[in-house]
Amino acid sequence: MRKTIGFVSLILLSFFSYGQKFTISGYIKDADTGESLIGATLIHPKTSSGSSANTHGFYSLTLPKDSVSLLCSYVGYQPTTIRFFLRRDTVITINLQS
């Protein structure tokens, strides 16, 4: 009986920790003009997952709860790295310098 309770607890704990994913979203824009950068990329090197900005400059990326380092780039602009700890759904506007 104790083994069964321990096994069930372990299963439930793994589902709880697996469910800790949050979404990072926002816009990627030109720092000088505020113009949306269509097709700008956002990459999370640790997981090799990423996103591209749509026709409105909007991006969305879902990652597990953790320390996050995101690399944002666009042709003709300086790449920018953003670092923070992901604890909840987060909205970030990224401004790139040409």
C-alpha distances in whole Angstrom, upper triangle without the diagonal:
4,5,5,6,9,10,11,12,14,15,17,18,20,21,23,24,26,27,29,33,36,40,43,46,49,53,55,58,62,62,66,66,63,63,60,59,58,56,55,52,49,47,44,44,41,39,42,42,45,47,51,53,54,57,57,56,52,49,45,42,39,37,34,34,35,39,41,44,46,50,52,55,58,61,64,62,60,56,54,51,49,46,44,40,38,36,37,40,43,46,49,53,54,57,59,62,65
4,5,5,6,9,10,10,12,14,15,16,18,20,21,22,24,26,28,31,34,38,41,44,48,51,53,57,60,60,64,64,61,61,58,57,57,55,53,50,47,45,41,42,38,37,41,40,43,46,49,51,53,56,56,54,51,47,44,41,37,35,32,31,33,36,39,42,44,47,50,53,56,59,62,60,58,54,52,49,46,43,41,37,36,34,35,38,41,45,47,51,52,55,57,60,63
4,5,5,6,9,10,10,12,14,15,17,19,20,21,22,25,26,30,33,37,40,43,47,50,51,55,58,58,62,63,60,60,56,56,55,52,51,48,45,43,39,40,36,35,38,38,41,43,47,49,51,54,54,52,49,46,42,39,35,33,30,30,31,35,37,40,42,45,48,51,54,57,60,58,56,52,50,47,45,42,40,36,35,33,35,37,40,44,46,49,50,54,55,58,61
4,5,5,6,8,10,11,12,14,15,17,18,20,21,23,25,28,32,35,38,41,45,48,50,54,57,58,61,62,58,58,55,54,53,51,50,47,44,42,39,39,36,34,37,37,40,42,46,48,49,53,52,51,47,44,40,38,34,32,29,29,31,35,37,40,42,45,47,50,53,56,59,57,56,52,50,47,44,42,39,36,34,32,33,35,39,42,45,48,49,53,54,58,60
4,5,5,6,9,10,11,12,14,15,16,18,20,21,23,27,30,33,37,40,43,47,49,52,55,56,59,60,56,57,54,53,52,50,49,46,43,41,38,39,35,34,37,36,39,41,45,47,48,51,51,49,46,43,39,36,33,31,27,27,29,33,35,38,40,44,46,49,52,55,58,56,54,51,48,45,43,40,37,34,32,30,31,33,37,40,43,46,47,51,53,56,59
4,6,5,6,9,10,10,12,14,15,16,18,20,22,25,28,32,35,38,42,45,47,51,54,54,58,58,55,55,52,51,51,49,47,44,41,39,35,36,32,31,35,34,37,40,43,45,47,50,50,48,45,41,38,35,31,29,25,25,27,30,33,36,38,41,44,47,50,53,56,54,52,48,46,43,40,38,35,31,30,28,30,32,35,39,41,45,46,49,51,54,56
4,5,5,6,9,10,11,13,14,16,17,19,21,24,27,31,34,37,41,44,46,49,52,53,57,57,54,54,51,50,49,47,46,42,39,37,34,34,31,29,33,32,35,38,41,43,45,48,48,46,43,40,36,33,29,27,24,25,26,30,32,35,37,40,42,45,48,51,54,52,51,47,45,42,40,37,35,31,30,28,29,31,34,38,40,44,45,48,50,53,55
4,5,5,6,9,10,11,12,14,15,17,19,22,26,29,32,35,39,42,44,48,51,52,55,56,52,52,49,48,47,45,45,42,39,37,33,34,31,29,33,32,35,36,40,42,43,47,46,45,41,38,34,32,28,26,23,24,26,29,31,35,36,40,42,45,48,51,54,51,50,46,44,41,39,36,34,30,29,27,27,29,33,36,39,42,43,47,49,52,54
4,5,5,6,9,10,10,12,14,15,17,21,24,27,31,34,37,41,43,46,49,50,53,54,50,51,48,47,46,44,43,40,37,35,32,33,30,28,32,31,34,36,39,41,42,46,45,44,40,37,33,31,27,25,21,21,23,27,29,33,34,38,40,43,46,50,52,50,48,45,42,39,37,34,31,28,26,24,25,27,31,34,37,40,41,45,47,50,53
4,5,5,6,9,10,11,12,14,16,19,23,26,29,32,36,39,41,45,48,48,52,52,49,49,46,45,45,42,41,38,35,33,29,30,27,25,29,28,31,33,37,39,41,44,44,42,39,35,32,29,25,23,19,20,21,25,27,30,32,35,38,41,44,47,50,48,46,42,40,37,35,32,30,26,25,23,24,27,30,33,35,39,40,43,45,48,51
4,5,5,6,9,10,11,13,15,18,21,25,28,31,35,38,40,43,47,47,51,51,48,48,44,44,43,41,40,37,34,32,28,29,26,24,27,27,30,32,35,37,38,42,42,40,37,34,30,27,23,22,19,19,21,25,27,30,31,35,37,40,43,46,49,47,45,42,40,36,34,32,30,26,24,23,24,25,29,32,34,38,39,43,44,47,50
4,5,5,6,9,10,11,13,16,20,23,26,29,33,36,38,42,45,46,49,50,46,46,43,43,42,40,39,36,33,31,28,30,26,25,28,27,29,31,35,36,37,41,40,39,35,32,29,26,22,21,18,18,20,24,26,29,31,34,36,39,42,45,48,46,45,41,39,36,33,31,28,25,23,21,21,23,27,30,33,36,37,41,43,46,49
4,5,5,6,8,10,11,15,18,22,25,28,32,35,37,40,43,44,47,48,45,45,42,41,41,39,38,34,31,29,26,27,24,23,26,25,28,30,33,35,37,40,40,38,34,31,28,25,21,19,15,15,17,21,23,27,28,32,34,37,40,44,46,44,42,39,36,33,31,28,26,22,20,18,19,22,25,28,31,34,35,39,41,44,47
4,5,5,6,9,10,13,17,20,23,26,30,33,35,39,42,42,46,46,43,43,40,39,38,36,35,32,29,27,24,25,21,20,23,22,25,27,31,33,34,38,38,36,33,29,26,23,19,17,13,14,16,20,22,25,26,30,32,35,38,41,44,42,40,37,34,31,29,27,25,21,19,18,19,21,24,28,30,33,34,38,39,42,45
4,6,5,6,9,12,15,18,22,25,28,32,34,37,41,41,45,45,42,42,38,38,37,35,34,31,28,26,23,25,22,20,23,22,24,26,30,31,32,36,36,34,31,28,24,21,17,16,13,14,17,20,22,25,26,29,31,35,37,40,43,41,40,36,34,31,29,27,25,21,19,18,18,19,23,26,28,32,33,37,38,42,44
4,5,5,7,10,13,17,20,23,27,30,32,36,39,40,43,44,40,40,37,37,36,35,34,31,28,26,23,25,22,20,24,22,24,26,29,31,32,36,35,33,30,27,23,20,17,15,12,12,15,19,20,24,25,29,31,34,37,40,43,40,39,35,33,30,27,25,23,19,17,15,15,17,20,24,26,30,31,35,37,40,43
4,5,6,9,12,16,19,22,26,29,31,34,37,38,41,42,38,39,36,35,35,33,31,28,25,23,20,22,18,17,21,20,22,24,28,29,31,35,34,32,29,25,22,19,15,13,9,9,12,15,17,21,22,26,28,31,34,38,40,38,36,33,30,27,25,22,20,16,14,13,14,16,19,23,25,28,29,33,34,38,40
4,6,8,11,14,17,21,24,28,29,33,36,37,40,41,37,37,34,33,32,30,29,26,23,21,18,20,17,15,18,17,20,21,25,27,29,32,32,30,27,23,20,17,13,11,8,10,12,16,17,20,21,24,26,30,32,36,38,36,35,31,29,26,24,22,20,17,15,14,15,16,19,22,24,27,28,32,33,37,39
4,6,9,12,16,19,22,26,28,31,35,35,39,39,35,36,32,32,31,29,29,26,23,22,19,21,19,17,20,18,19,21,24,26,27,30,30,28,25,22,18,15,12,11,8,9,13,16,17,20,21,25,26,29,32,35,38,36,35,31,29,26,24,22,20,17,14,12,12,13,17,20,22,26,27,31,32,36,38
4,7,10,13,17,20,24,25,29,32,33,36,37,33,34,31,30,30,28,27,24,21,20,17,19,17,15,18,17,18,20,23,24,26,30,29,27,23,20,17,14,10,9,6,6,9,13,14,17,19,22,24,27,30,34,36,33,32,29,26,23,21,19,16,13,10,9,9,11,14,17,20,23,24,28,30,33,36
4,7,10,13,17,20,22,26,29,30,33,33,30,30,27,27,26,24,23,21,17,17,14,17,15,13,16,14,15,16,19,21,22,26,25,23,20,17,13,10,7,5,4,6,9,12,12,15,16,19,21,24,27,30,33,30,29,26,24,21,18,17,15,12,9,9,8,9,11,15,17,20,21,25,27,30,33
4,7,10,13,17,19,23,26,26,30,30,27,27,24,24,24,22,21,19,16,16,14,17,16,14,16,14,14,14,18,18,20,23,22,20,17,14,10,8,5,6,6,7,10,12,11,14,14,18,19,22,24,28,30,28,27,24,21,19,16,15,13,11,7,7,6,5,8,11,13,17,18,22,24,28,30
4,6,10,13,16,19,23,23,27,27,23,23,20,20,20,19,18,16,13,14,13,16,16,14,16,13,12,12,14,15,16,20,18,16,13,10,7,6,4,6,9,10,12,13,12,14,13,16,16,19,21,25,27,25,25,22,19,18,15,15,13,12,9,10,8,5,6,8,11,14,15,19,21,25,27
4,7,10,12,16,19,20,23,23,20,20,17,17,18,17,15,13,11,12,11,15,15,14,15,12,11,10,13,13,15,18,16,14,11,8,6,5,6,8,10,11,12,13,10,12,10,13,13,16,18,22,24,22,21,18,16,14,12,12,11,11,8,10,9,6,5,6,7,10,12,15,17,21,24
4,7,10,13,17,18,21,21,17,17,14,14,15,15,13,12,10,13,13,17,18,17,17,14,12,10,11,10,12,15,13,11,7,5,4,6,9,11,14,15,16,16,13,14,12,14,13,16,17,21,23,20,20,18,16,15,13,14,14,15,12,14,11,8,6,5,6,8,10,14,16,20,22
4,7,10,14,14,18,17,13,14,11,12,13,13,12,12,11,14,15,19,20,20,19,16,14,11,11,9,11,13,10,8,6,6,7,9,12,14,18,18,19,18,16,16,13,14,12,15,16,19,21,18,19,17,15,15,13,15,15,16,14,16,14,11,8,5,5,5,8,11,13,17,19
4,6,10,12,14,14,10,10,7,8,10,11,10,11,11,14,16,20,22,21,20,18,14,11,10,7,9,11,8,5,4,6,9,12,15,17,21,21,22,21,18,17,14,14,11,13,13,16,18,15,16,15,14,15,14,17,17,19,18,20,18,15,12,9,7,5,6,8,11,14,16
4,7,9,12,12,9,9,6,6,8,9,7,9,9,13,15,18,21,21,19,17,14,11,9,7,10,11,9,5,7,7,11,13,17,18,22,22,22,21,17,16,13,12,8,9,9,13,14,12,13,12,11,13,12,16,17,20,19,21,20,17,14,11,9,6,5,6,7,11,13
4,6,9,8,5,5,4,5,9,11,9,12,12,16,19,21,24,24,23,21,17,15,13,10,12,12,10,7,9,11,14,17,20,22,25,26,26,24,21,19,16,14,11,11,10,13,13,11,12,12,12,15,15,18,20,23,22,24,23,20,17,14,11,7,6,5,6,9,10
4,6,6,5,5,6,7,10,13,10,13,15,18,21,23,26,27,25,23,20,18,15,13,15,14,12,10,13,15,18,20,24,25,28,29,28,26,23,21,17,16,12,11,10,12,11,9,11,12,12,15,16,20,22,25,25,27,26,24,20,17,14,10,8,6,5,6,7
4,6,6,8,10,10,14,16,13,16,16,19,22,24,27,28,26,25,21,20,18,15,18,17,15,13,15,17,20,21,25,26,29,29,28,25,22,20,18,16,13,13,12,14,13,10,11,12,12,15,15,19,21,24,24,27,26,24,20,17,14,10,8,5,5,5,8
4,6,8,11,12,16,18,16,19,20,23,25,27,30,31,30,28,25,23,21,18,20,19,17,15,18,20,23,25,28,30,33,32,32,29,26,24,21,20,17,16,15,16,14,11,13,15,15,18,19,22,24,28,28,30,30,27,24,20,17,14,12,8,8,7,8
4,5,9,11,14,17,16,19,20,24,26,29,32,32,30,29,25,23,20,17,18,17,15,13,16,19,22,25,28,30,33,33,33,31,28,26,23,21,18,17,15,16,14,13,15,17,17,20,21,24,26,29,29,31,30,27,24,20,18,14,13,10,10,10,10
4,6,9,12,15,14,17,18,21,24,27,29,30,28,26,22,20,18,14,15,14,12,10,13,16,19,22,25,27,30,30,30,28,25,23,21,19,16,16,14,16,15,14,15,17,16,19,19,22,23,26,26,28,26,24,20,17,14,10,10,8,9,11,12
4,6,9,13,12,15,17,21,24,26,29,29,27,25,21,19,16,12,13,11,9,8,12,15,18,21,25,27,30,31,31,29,26,24,21,19,16,15,13,14,14,13,16,17,17,20,20,23,25,28,27,29,27,24,21,18,16,12,11,10,10,12,12
4,6,9,9,12,14,18,21,24,26,26,24,22,18,15,12,9,9,8,6,5,8,11,15,18,21,24,27,28,28,27,23,22,18,17,14,13,11,13,14,13,15,16,16,18,18,22,23,26,24,27,25,22,19,16,14,10,10,9,10,12,13
4,6,6,9,12,15,19,21,24,24,22,20,16,13,10,7,8,8,8,5,9,10,14,17,20,22,26,27,27,26,22,20,17,15,11,10,8,10,11,10,13,13,14,16,17,21,23,25,24,27,25,22,20,17,14,11,10,9,9,11,11
4,6,9,12,15,19,21,24,23,21,19,15,12,8,5,6,5,7,5,8,10,13,16,20,22,26,28,28,27,23,22,18,16,13,11,9,11,13,13,15,15,16,18,19,23,24,26,25,28,26,23,21,18,16,14,13,13,12,15,14
4,6,10,13,16,18,21,20,18,15,12,9,5,5,6,7,9,7,9,9,13,14,18,20,24,26,26,25,21,20,16,14,11,9,8,9,12,12,15,14,15,17,18,21,23,25,24,27,25,22,21,18,17,15,13,14,13,16,15
4,7,10,14,16,19,19,16,14,11,8,6,5,8,10,11,8,9,9,12,13,17,19,22,24,24,22,19,17,13,11,7,6,5,8,11,10,12,10,11,13,15,18,20,23,21,25,24,21,19,16,14,12,10,11,10,13,13
4,6,10,12,15,15,12,11,7,6,4,6,10,13,13,10,11,9,11,11,14,16,19,21,21,20,16,14,10,8,6,5,6,10,13,11,12,10,11,12,13,16,18,20,19,22,22,19,17,16,14,13,11,13,11,14,15
4,7,10,12,12,10,9,5,5,6,8,12,15,15,11,11,8,9,8,12,12,16,17,17,16,12,10,6,6,4,7,9,13,15,13,13,10,10,9,10,13,15,16,15,19,18,16,15,14,12,12,10,12,12,15,16
4,6,9,9,7,6,4,7,9,11,15,18,18,15,14,11,11,9,11,11,14,16,15,14,10,9,6,5,6,9,12,15,17,15,15,11,11,9,10,12,14,16,15,18,19,17,16,16,14,15,13,15,15,18,19
4,6,6,6,5,6,9,12,14,18,21,21,18,17,13,12,9,10,9,11,13,12,11,7,6,5,7,9,12,15,18,21,18,17,13,12,10,10,10,12,13,12,16,17,16,15,16,15,16,15,17,17,20,22
4,6,5,7,8,12,14,17,21,24,24,21,20,16,16,13,14,12,13,15,13,12,9,7,7,8,11,13,16,19,21,19,17,14,13,11,12,12,14,15,15,19,20,19,19,19,18,19,17,20,19,21,23
4,6,8,10,14,17,20,23,27,27,24,22,18,17,14,13,10,11,13,11,10,8,8,9,11,14,16,20,22,25,23,21,17,16,13,13,12,14,14,14,17,19,19,19,20,19,21,20,22,22,24,26
4,5,9,12,16,19,21,25,26,23,21,17,15,12,11,9,10,12,11,12,10,10,11,12,15,17,20,23,26,24,22,19,18,15,15,15,15,15,14,17,18,18,18,20,20,22,20,23,23,26,27
4,7,10,13,17,19,23,24,21,20,16,15,12,12,11,13,16,15,15,12,11,10,11,13,15,17,20,23,21,20,17,17,15,15,16,17,18,17,20,21,20,19,20,20,21,20,22,21,24,25
4,7,11,14,16,20,21,18,16,13,11,8,9,9,11,14,14,15,12,12,10,11,12,14,17,19,23,21,20,17,17,15,15,16,17,17,15,18,18,17,17,18,17,19,18,21,20,23,25
4,7,10,13,17,17,15,13,9,9,7,9,10,13,16,16,16,12,12,9,9,10,11,13,16,20,18,18,15,14,13,14,15,16,17,15,18,18,16,15,16,15,16,15,17,17,20,22
4,7,9,13,14,11,10,6,7,6,9,11,15,18,18,18,14,14,11,11,10,11,12,15,18,17,18,15,15,14,14,16,18,19,17,20,18,16,15,14,14,14,13,16,16,19,20
4,6,10,11,8,8,6,8,9,13,15,19,21,21,21,17,16,13,12,9,10,10,13,16,15,16,14,15,15,16,18,20,21,20,22,21,18,17,15,14,14,13,15,14,18,18
4,7,7,5,5,5,8,10,14,17,21,22,23,22,19,18,14,13,10,11,10,13,16,15,16,15,15,16,16,19,20,22,20,23,21,18,16,14,13,11,11,13,13,16,17
4,5,5,5,7,10,12,16,19,23,25,26,26,22,21,18,17,14,14,13,15,18,17,19,18,19,20,20,23,24,25,23,25,23,19,18,16,15,14,14,15,16,19,19
4,6,7,10,13,16,20,23,26,28,29,29,25,24,21,20,16,16,14,16,18,18,20,20,20,22,22,25,26,28,26,28,26,22,21,18,17,15,15,16,17,19,19
4,5,9,12,16,19,22,26,27,28,28,24,23,20,19,16,16,15,17,19,18,20,20,20,21,21,24,25,26,24,26,24,20,18,15,15,12,13,14,15,18,19
4,7,10,13,17,20,23,25,25,25,21,20,16,16,12,13,12,14,16,15,17,16,16,18,17,20,21,23,22,24,22,19,16,13,12,10,10,11,12,15,16
4,7,11,14,17,20,22,23,22,19,19,15,16,13,14,14,17,19,17,19,17,17,17,17,19,20,21,19,21,19,15,13,11,10,9,10,12,14,17,19
4,7,10,13,17,18,19,19,16,16,12,13,11,13,13,17,19,17,18,16,15,15,14,17,17,19,16,19,17,13,12,10,10,10,10,13,14,18,19
4,7,10,14,15,17,17,14,15,12,14,13,15,16,20,22,20,21,18,17,16,15,16,16,17,14,16,14,10,10,9,10,11,12,16,17,21,23
4,7,10,12,14,14,12,12,10,12,12,15,17,21,23,21,21,18,17,15,14,15,14,14,12,14,13,10,10,10,11,13,14,17,18,22,24
4,7,10,12,13,11,13,12,15,15,18,21,24,27,25,24,21,19,17,15,15,14,14,10,12,11,9,10,12,13,16,17,20,22,25,27
4,7,8,10,9,11,11,14,16,19,22,25,28,25,24,21,19,16,14,14,12,11,8,10,10,10,11,13,14,17,18,21,22,26,28
4,6,9,9,12,13,17,19,22,25,28,31,28,27,23,21,18,16,14,13,10,8,9,10,11,12,15,17,20,21,24,25,29,31
4,7,8,12,14,18,20,23,26,30,32,29,28,24,21,18,16,13,11,8,5,6,8,10,11,15,16,20,20,24,26,29,32
4,6,10,12,16,18,22,25,29,31,28,26,22,20,16,14,11,9,6,5,7,10,12,13,16,16,20,20,23,24,27,30
4,7,10,14,16,20,24,27,28,25,23,20,17,13,11,7,6,4,6,9,12,14,13,16,15,18,18,21,22,25,28
4,6,10,13,16,20,23,25,22,20,16,14,10,8,6,5,6,6,10,12,13,12,14,13,16,15,18,19,22,24
4,7,10,13,17,20,22,19,16,13,10,7,6,4,7,9,10,14,15,15,14,15,13,15,13,16,16,19,21
4,6,10,13,17,19,16,14,10,8,5,5,6,9,11,11,15,16,15,13,13,11,13,11,13,13,16,19
4,7,10,13,15,12,11,7,6,5,7,9,12,15,15,19,19,18,16,16,13,13,11,12,11,14,16
4,7,11,12,10,9,6,5,6,8,11,14,17,17,20,20,19,16,15,12,11,8,9,8,11,13
4,7,9,7,7,5,7,9,11,15,18,21,21,24,24,22,19,18,15,13,10,10,8,10,11
4,6,5,8,7,10,12,15,18,21,24,24,27,27,24,22,20,17,15,12,11,8,10,9
4,6,8,9,12,15,18,22,25,27,27,31,30,28,25,23,20,18,15,14,11,11,9
4,7,9,12,16,19,22,25,29,29,32,32,30,27,25,21,19,15,13,10,9,6
4,6,9,13,15,19,22,25,26,29,29,27,24,22,18,16,12,10,6,6,4
4,6,10,13,16,20,23,24,28,28,26,23,21,18,16,12,10,6,6,6
4,7,10,13,17,20,21,25,25,24,21,19,16,14,11,10,7,8,9
4,7,10,13,17,18,21,22,21,18,16,13,12,9,9,7,9,11
4,7,10,14,15,18,20,19,16,16,13,13,10,11,10,12,15
4,7,10,12,15,16,16,13,13,10,11,9,11,12,14,17
4,7,9,13,15,15,13,14,11,14,12,15,15,18,21
4,6,9,11,12,10,12,11,14,14,16,18,20,24
4,6,9,11,10,13,13,16,16,20,21,24,27
4,6,8,8,11,12,15,16,20,22,25,28
4,7,8,12,14,18,19,22,25,28,31
4,6,10,12,16,18,22,24,28,31
4,7,10,14,16,20,22,26,29
4,6,10,12,16,19,22,25
4,7,10,13,16,20,23
4,6,10,13,16,19
4,7,10,13,16
4,6,10,13
4,7,10
4,7
4
